[in-house]
Each structure stands twice: as C-alpha cells, then as structure tokens.
Amino acid sequence: MSDPRQDVHGPEKLPDEQPVPSPTDVTAQPALRYGATSRWLVPAGVLAAVAIVLYCFAFQIQIVLPVIGIVFVIVMWVVMFITSRGGGDRAAINRRLAWLMGTMALGALLVAIGIYIVESTRLPWT
C-alpha cells in the first residue's frame, strides 16, 4: 500500500497542490461532471424504444430471445432511472449512467446478434 501523504492525488494534498485536470480527459467532459441526468435518460429511453420495436418485429420468427431482450432493456432503463434519483456526487452518478447506457446498448446488440444466429442456423424445413 502506498502512503496517502506521498500520493499525487491523496487527501493530504492541498487544493493548489492537486494536478490540474486536462480538458481533453474523458472524465473531465461537461456531460459527465455537470450535466443533468436527463442527458443520459432521454437517449437511453430512445435506445430502449427502438430496441423494443425491433424485438416486437422479431416476434414473427422467435419468442424467447425477443422477450429476453425486451425485459433486459426495460430493466436496464429502470436501473438507470433509480440511479439518477440517488443523491451524491453528480459526476459519479453521470459516470454510472454512462456505464449503464453502454451496458444496455451492448446487451441489446448481443440479443439481436443471438436472434440472427439462431435464424441463420435454422434448417430450411423447420
């Protein structure tokens, strides 16, 4: 373990001794540091709506994977909503929302790929 007094970003450092954050750093972007949570909830809602519509079209060929996709997307958006209402540091909340939205997008993509794989490997007479 390192000594917190020797740590560059440690709690023992005075504010004028702390390194200046780089404006090009991803974590220093205004959307993460000061942005309202609606910057994440609205696009995530649009992503969820598009995914749900596409999964509803997939009900014509399958049942299980589209249901899994719809439930996953709805649960992820609800988790994002609950996270956005929590108190605490605005930057930490926005960072969590960014991760949750990325997880939602990746999960929706994986379910769509799963639907494609199942349908492309299905025998023509089944």
C-alpha positions as CSV (number, residue, x, y, z in Angstrom):
1,M,0.0,0.0,0.0
2,S,1.2,3.5,-0.7
3,D,1.3,6.2,1.8
4,P,-1.6,8.7,1.3
5,R,0.7,11.6,2.1
6,Q,3.0,10.7,-0.8
7,D,0.2,10.0,-3.2
8,V,-0.1,12.5,-6.0
9,H,-3.9,12.7,-5.7
10,G,-4.0,11.9,-2.0
11,P,-6.3,13.5,0.6
12,E,-3.3,15.1,2.3
13,K,-2.6,17.4,-0.7
14,L,-3.7,21.0,-0.6
15,P,-6.0,22.1,-3.4
16,D,-3.3,24.1,-5.0
17,E,-1.0,21.0,-5.0
18,Q,-3.6,18.9,-6.8
19,P,-2.9,18.4,-10.5
20,V,-4.9,20.4,-12.9
21,P,-7.4,18.2,-14.8
22,S,-6.8,18.0,-18.5
23,P,-9.7,19.4,-20.6
24,T,-9.1,16.6,-23.1
25,D,-9.6,13.9,-20.5
26,V,-12.8,12.0,-21.0
27,T,-13.7,12.2,-17.3
28,A,-13.4,16.0,-17.4
29,Q,-16.1,16.4,-20.0
30,P,-19.0,18.7,-19.0
31,A,-21.6,15.9,-19.7
32,L,-20.0,13.8,-17.0
33,R,-19.1,16.4,-14.5
34,Y,-22.0,18.9,-14.5
35,G,-24.7,17.5,-16.9
36,A,-28.2,16.7,-15.8
37,T,-29.2,13.1,-15.6
38,S,-31.7,13.7,-18.4
39,R,-28.7,13.8,-20.8
40,W,-28.4,10.0,-20.2
41,L,-32.1,9.1,-19.5
42,V,-33.6,10.5,-22.7
43,P,-31.1,8.9,-25.2
44,A,-31.4,5.7,-23.2
45,G,-35.2,5.8,-23.5
46,V,-34.9,6.3,-27.2
47,L,-32.5,3.4,-27.5
48,A,-34.9,1.3,-25.4
49,A,-37.8,2.2,-27.6
50,V,-36.0,1.4,-30.8
51,A,-34.8,-1.9,-29.4
52,I,-38.3,-2.8,-28.1
53,V,-39.9,-2.0,-31.6
54,L,-37.3,-4.2,-33.3
55,Y,-37.8,-7.0,-30.8
56,C,-41.6,-6.8,-31.4
57,F,-40.9,-7.3,-35.2
58,A,-38.8,-10.3,-34.2
59,F,-41.8,-12.0,-32.6
60,Q,-42.8,-13.2,-36.0
61,I,-39.8,-15.5,-36.1
62,Q,-39.0,-16.2,-32.4
63,I,-40.4,-15.8,-29.0
64,V,-37.8,-16.4,-26.3
65,L,-34.9,-14.1,-27.4
66,P,-37.1,-11.1,-28.1
67,V,-38.8,-11.4,-24.7
68,I,-35.4,-11.6,-23.1
69,G,-34.3,-8.5,-25.0
70,I,-37.4,-6.5,-24.0
71,V,-37.1,-7.5,-20.4
72,F,-33.4,-6.7,-20.3
73,V,-33.8,-3.2,-21.9
74,I,-36.7,-2.3,-19.6
75,V,-34.8,-3.4,-16.5
76,M,-31.7,-1.5,-17.5
77,W,-33.7,1.7,-18.1
78,V,-35.4,1.3,-14.7
79,V,-32.0,0.8,-13.1
80,M,-30.8,4.0,-14.8
81,F,-33.8,5.9,-13.6
82,I,-33.3,4.7,-10.0
83,T,-29.6,5.5,-10.2
84,S,-30.3,9.0,-11.5
85,R,-32.6,9.7,-8.5
86,G,-29.9,8.8,-6.0
87,G,-28.1,11.5,-4.1
88,G,-24.4,12.1,-4.1
89,D,-21.7,13.4,-6.4
90,R,-23.1,14.5,-9.8
91,A,-20.0,13.3,-11.7
92,A,-20.2,9.8,-10.1
93,I,-23.9,9.5,-11.0
94,N,-23.3,10.5,-14.6
95,R,-20.4,8.1,-14.8
96,R,-22.7,5.3,-13.6
97,L,-25.4,6.3,-16.1
98,A,-22.9,6.3,-18.9
99,W,-21.8,2.7,-18.0
100,L,-25.4,1.6,-17.6
101,M,-26.3,3.0,-21.0
102,G,-23.3,1.3,-22.6
103,T,-24.4,-2.0,-20.9
104,M,-27.9,-1.5,-22.3
105,A,-26.6,-1.0,-25.8
106,L,-24.3,-3.9,-25.6
107,G,-26.9,-6.2,-24.2
108,A,-29.5,-5.2,-26.9
109,L,-26.9,-5.8,-29.6
110,L,-26.0,-9.2,-28.2
111,V,-29.6,-10.3,-28.2
112,A,-30.1,-9.0,-31.7
113,I,-27.0,-11.0,-32.8
114,G,-28.4,-14.0,-31.0
115,I,-31.6,-13.7,-32.9
116,Y,-29.7,-13.5,-36.2
117,I,-27.5,-16.5,-35.3
118,V,-30.5,-18.7,-34.4
119,E,-32.4,-17.8,-37.5
120,S,-29.4,-18.2,-39.8
121,T,-28.5,-21.6,-38.5
122,R,-32.1,-22.9,-38.6
123,L,-32.7,-25.6,-41.2
124,P,-35.0,-24.5,-44.0
125,W,-37.7,-27.2,-43.4
126,T,-38.1,-26.4,-39.7
